[in-house]
Amino acid sequence: MPPLHRAFLERALPVFQADVRLAGVAAGGSFITWEMDEHSDLDLVVVSPPETSREVLGDGSTIAERLGPLLAAFPGDHVGEPRLLICLYGPPLLHVDLKFLSLEELLHRIEDPAILWDRDGALRAAISRSPAEYPRPRFQWIEDRFWVWVHYTATKINRGELFEAIDALAFVRAKVLGSLALLQAGVRPSGMRRVEQRAPARIAALRSTLSFHDTTSCRDALMATVALYTELREQLAPTTMARRTEAERAVRNFLAGTDRNSGVS
C-alpha cells in the first residue's frame, strides 16, 4: 500500500473506532484487487447498525473532518449515490470516498470489501449472508438506445456542434463500449476503468472511437463506434435479445447519406 494511503488509514481508523455509532469499516476498489498505487483513490465503506445509520449518514461531513485535513467534500448525488461522500484531503493530496451504509444495505453490494475493523463481527456476518454481484451490461437496455444515440450524434456533427458530438461519443464509449470490451476480456465490466491494462486486445478499436474537434474526425469516430458495438453485440449478446433491426437499418442509411434528410457521408 502506498505510504500516503497507509498513513491516512492509521490516522482514521482510531477515529472510526471511537464513534460508538459505527459497526465497522471496510475498504473496496483497488484496495482489494491489489492494484493500488500512488494515484489510487481510497474507497472506504463506513457501516452502522440500522438504528444509527440515518444519523451517521447525516453526520458524514463531520466524520470526514475528523479524519484529517479535509480540503473539500461533496455527496455523490451526481452519480446517483447520495450515501457517498467524495473527499479531498491534504496536502499531500489524497482522494477518499466514504460510503455510509447500514448493515442491511451491506447485503446488496457489488464487491466483497476488505474488513479493516469490525466491532462485534457484524460486518463479517452481513457479508456472509449474501454474495456480491457486480451489475453486468444490460444488452437489451443498450440495444434499445444505441441507434437513437448514434442518430443524435450524427445530427450534431452535421450541424457543426462538434463539442456536443465529442461528448456524445465519450458517453457511448463509457456506457457501452468499455464495459462490453471488459466483459469480453473476462473482467469486471466497469466502464473505461483500467481498460488499457484489462482489455489490451481492444485498445486499437477503442482508440478509433476518439475524435478531434474536426468534422471528418468526428464522423470517423462515430462510424468506428458503430462498428465496434455491432462486433461486440454479435459476440456477446444473448440470443434472447430483441434487435432493433428497423432502427439500425434506418440509422445506417442516414449515416450513409441515403436517407432523404442526409446523413454522415
PLY file of the C-alpha trace (Angstrom):
ply
format ascii 1.0
element vertex 265
property float x
property float y
property float z
element edge 264
property int vertex1
property int vertex2
end_header
0.00 0.00 0.00
1.35 3.48 -0.82
2.67 5.31 2.25
0.15 8.15 1.90
-2.81 5.77 1.94
-1.36 3.78 4.83
-0.77 6.93 6.89
-4.35 8.06 6.30
-5.76 4.74 7.48
-3.52 4.68 10.54
-4.89 8.09 11.50
-8.52 7.43 10.51
-9.20 4.00 11.97
-8.92 5.10 15.62
-11.37 7.92 14.84
-13.88 5.45 13.43
-13.37 3.09 16.36
-14.08 5.88 18.85
-17.51 6.52 17.31
-19.89 4.25 19.18
-22.49 4.59 16.43
-20.35 2.61 13.97
-20.20 -1.14 13.46
-17.06 -1.21 11.36
-15.11 -0.02 8.34
-14.08 -1.84 5.17
-12.15 -0.95 2.02
-13.02 -1.68 -1.59
-11.89 -0.80 -5.10
-8.20 -1.15 -5.89
-7.52 -1.97 -2.23
-8.97 -5.46 -2.73
-7.66 -6.05 -6.26
-4.03 -5.35 -5.28
-3.88 -2.65 -7.96
-3.48 0.30 -5.60
-0.74 2.76 -6.47
0.09 6.36 -5.58
-2.61 7.57 -7.99
-5.41 5.48 -6.47
-8.41 6.71 -4.57
-9.11 5.17 -1.19
-12.60 3.65 -1.13
-13.94 3.17 2.41
-17.26 1.68 3.46
-18.42 3.04 6.82
-21.04 0.69 8.28
-23.59 1.36 11.03
-26.35 -0.70 12.63
-29.85 0.21 11.40
-30.71 2.24 14.49
-27.86 4.73 13.94
-27.32 4.59 10.17
-29.53 7.59 9.33
-27.82 9.74 11.95
-24.36 8.67 10.76
-25.22 9.44 7.13
-26.41 12.91 8.12
-23.23 13.42 10.11
-20.98 12.29 7.25
-19.27 15.62 6.67
-18.44 15.99 10.36
-16.99 12.48 10.45
-14.90 13.26 7.35
-13.49 16.37 9.00
-12.21 14.31 11.93
-10.17 12.01 9.71
-7.58 14.53 8.52
-7.01 17.86 6.79
-10.17 17.97 4.67
-9.97 20.39 1.73
-13.31 19.68 0.06
-16.19 17.20 0.26
-19.47 16.70 -1.55
-22.10 13.94 -1.85
-22.23 11.59 -4.81
-25.70 12.56 -5.95
-24.30 13.35 -9.42
-23.63 9.61 -9.81
-26.89 8.59 -8.16
-25.30 7.68 -4.84
-26.27 10.12 -2.05
-24.73 7.78 0.54
-21.30 8.51 -0.93
-19.18 11.40 0.34
-16.33 12.30 -2.01
-13.43 13.87 -0.14
-10.12 15.51 -0.93
-7.54 15.59 1.86
-4.12 17.16 2.00
-1.63 18.29 1.25
-0.29 15.91 0.18
-3.46 15.35 -1.82
-5.46 12.17 -1.35
-8.90 11.38 -2.78
-11.02 9.37 -0.34
-14.54 8.07 -0.98
-16.59 7.44 2.16
-19.68 5.34 1.56
-22.04 5.23 4.52
-24.11 2.05 4.70
-26.26 0.24 7.21
-25.60 -3.43 7.91
-28.71 -4.29 5.89
-27.52 -2.23 2.93
-24.21 -4.09 3.04
-26.11 -7.19 1.94
-26.56 -5.62 -1.51
-23.05 -4.87 -2.77
-21.01 -5.06 -5.96
-17.86 -6.46 -4.32
-16.67 -8.04 -1.10
-14.66 -5.35 0.70
-11.68 -5.98 2.92
-12.72 -5.54 6.55
-10.41 -3.09 8.30
-12.26 -3.01 11.60
-15.30 -4.95 12.77
-16.61 -4.01 16.22
-18.57 -7.14 17.05
-18.22 -9.28 13.95
-21.32 -7.69 12.41
-19.66 -6.84 9.07
-18.33 -10.34 8.61
-21.74 -11.79 9.45
-23.52 -9.48 6.99
-21.11 -10.26 4.16
-21.53 -13.99 4.75
-25.31 -13.70 4.29
-25.25 -12.79 0.59
-22.88 -12.86 -2.40
-21.50 -9.72 -4.00
-22.81 -9.11 -7.51
-21.36 -6.55 -9.91
-24.01 -5.39 -12.42
-23.47 -6.80 -15.89
-24.21 -4.81 -19.05
-27.90 -4.92 -19.90
-27.83 -5.82 -23.56
-31.48 -5.10 -24.25
-31.22 -1.73 -22.50
-28.21 -0.87 -24.68
-29.76 -2.08 -27.94
-32.97 -0.14 -27.26
-30.97 3.10 -27.04
-27.86 2.67 -29.14
-29.25 3.63 -32.55
-31.03 6.66 -31.11
-27.72 7.79 -29.62
-25.95 7.28 -32.96
-28.54 9.33 -34.86
-28.36 12.10 -32.24
-24.57 12.24 -32.54
-24.72 12.30 -36.32
-27.14 15.23 -36.36
-24.84 17.22 -34.09
-21.89 16.55 -36.38
-23.96 17.68 -39.36
-24.92 20.88 -37.58
-21.35 21.60 -36.57
-21.92 21.07 -32.83
-18.68 19.16 -32.55
-18.15 19.58 -28.82
-21.59 18.07 -28.24
-20.79 15.26 -30.66
-17.48 14.56 -28.89
-19.31 14.39 -25.56
-21.88 12.01 -27.05
-19.14 9.73 -28.38
-17.48 9.71 -24.96
-20.81 8.87 -23.32
-21.35 5.83 -25.55
-17.75 4.74 -25.11
-18.10 4.84 -21.31
-21.62 3.43 -21.05
-21.38 0.77 -23.73
-18.09 0.05 -25.44
-15.78 -0.01 -22.44
-17.99 -2.29 -20.38
-18.55 -4.69 -23.28
-14.82 -4.82 -24.03
-14.06 -5.60 -20.40
-16.82 -8.22 -20.27
-15.34 -9.90 -23.32
-11.95 -9.90 -21.61
-13.46 -11.75 -18.67
-13.06 -8.98 -16.11
-15.41 -6.68 -14.25
-17.32 -4.52 -16.77
-16.60 -1.17 -15.10
-16.85 1.26 -17.99
-13.46 2.59 -19.06
-11.66 1.86 -15.78
-8.21 0.35 -16.43
-9.34 -0.80 -19.86
-5.80 -0.34 -21.17
-4.50 -2.98 -18.77
-7.51 -5.30 -18.71
-8.63 -5.41 -22.35
-5.48 -4.69 -24.38
-6.83 -6.52 -27.43
-9.50 -3.82 -27.83
-7.33 -0.74 -27.42
-6.87 -0.10 -31.14
-10.63 -0.32 -31.75
-11.41 1.92 -28.80
-8.79 4.43 -29.88
-10.54 4.70 -33.25
-13.66 5.97 -31.44
-11.77 9.06 -30.22
-12.06 12.25 -32.22
-10.54 15.68 -32.64
-12.62 18.83 -32.90
-12.96 18.26 -36.61
-15.95 17.17 -38.68
-14.20 14.35 -40.52
-12.61 13.08 -37.30
-15.99 13.04 -35.55
-17.59 11.19 -38.44
-14.83 8.60 -38.49
-15.11 8.13 -34.73
-18.89 7.65 -34.98
-18.52 5.02 -37.69
-15.89 3.26 -35.59
-18.26 3.35 -32.63
-20.97 1.66 -34.68
-18.54 -0.95 -35.98
-17.20 -1.83 -32.56
-20.63 -2.01 -30.96
-22.03 -4.32 -33.62
-18.99 -6.58 -33.40
-19.24 -6.84 -29.61
-23.00 -7.31 -29.83
-22.59 -10.24 -32.22
-20.09 -11.90 -29.93
-21.65 -11.25 -26.53
-25.38 -10.56 -26.69
-27.77 -13.33 -25.65
-29.93 -14.87 -28.32
-33.00 -13.66 -26.44
-32.12 -10.00 -27.06
-34.58 -8.29 -29.42
-32.57 -6.48 -32.08
-33.87 -3.10 -33.18
-33.38 -4.04 -36.81
-35.56 -1.33 -38.35
-33.91 1.38 -36.26
-30.47 0.06 -37.15
-31.27 -0.03 -40.87
-32.72 3.48 -40.86
-29.77 4.94 -38.92
-27.23 3.17 -41.13
-28.97 4.64 -44.17
-28.82 8.06 -42.52
-25.09 7.65 -41.90
-24.57 6.55 -45.48
-26.37 9.62 -46.78
-29.15 7.61 -48.45
-31.79 8.98 -46.08
-33.72 11.91 -47.57
-32.61 14.11 -44.67
-28.98 13.34 -45.50
-26.53 11.82 -43.10
-22.86 11.45 -42.31
-21.24 10.63 -45.60
0 1
1 2
2 3
3 4
4 5
5 6
6 7
7 8
8 9
9 10
10 11
11 12
12 13
13 14
14 15
15 16
16 17
17 18
18 19
19 20
20 21
21 22
22 23
23 24
24 25
25 26
26 27
27 28
28 29
29 30
30 31
31 32
32 33
33 34
34 35
35 36
36 37
37 38
38 39
39 40
40 41
41 42
42 43
43 44
44 45
45 46
46 47
47 48
48 49
49 50
50 51
51 52
52 53
53 54
54 55
55 56
56 57
57 58
58 59
59 60
60 61
61 62
62 63
63 64
64 65
65 66
66 67
67 68
68 69
69 70
70 71
71 72
72 73
73 74
74 75
75 76
76 77
77 78
78 79
79 80
80 81
81 82
82 83
83 84
84 85
85 86
86 87
87 88
88 89
89 90
90 91
91 92
92 93
93 94
94 95
95 96
96 97
97 98
98 99
99 100
100 101
101 102
102 103
103 104
104 105
105 106
106 107
107 108
108 109
109 110
110 111
111 112
112 113
113 114
114 115
115 116
116 117
117 118
118 119
119 120
120 121
121 122
122 123
123 124
124 125
125 126
126 127
127 128
128 129
129 130
130 131
131 132
132 133
133 134
134 135
135 136
136 137
137 138
138 139
139 140
140 141
141 142
142 143
143 144
144 145
145 146
146 147
147 148
148 149
149 150
150 151
151 152
152 153
153 154
154 155
155 156
156 157
157 158
158 159
159 160
160 161
161 162
162 163
163 164
164 165
165 166
166 167
167 168
168 169
169 170
170 171
171 172
172 173
173 174
174 175
175 176
176 177
177 178
178 179
179 180
180 181
181 182
182 183
183 184
184 185
185 186
186 187
187 188
188 189
189 190
190 191
191 192
192 193
193 194
194 195
195 196
196 197
197 198
198 199
199 200
200 201
201 202
202 203
203 204
204 205
205 206
206 207
207 208
208 209
209 210
210 211
211 212
212 213
213 214
214 215
215 216
216 217
217 218
218 219
219 220
220 221
221 222
222 223
223 224
224 225
225 226
226 227
227 228
228 229
229 230
230 231
231 232
232 233
233 234
234 235
235 236
236 237
237 238
238 239
239 240
240 241
241 242
242 243
243 244
244 245
245 246
246 247
247 248
248 249
249 250
250 251
251 252
252 253
253 254
254 255
255 256
256 257
257 258
258 259
259 260
260 261
261 262
262 263
263 264
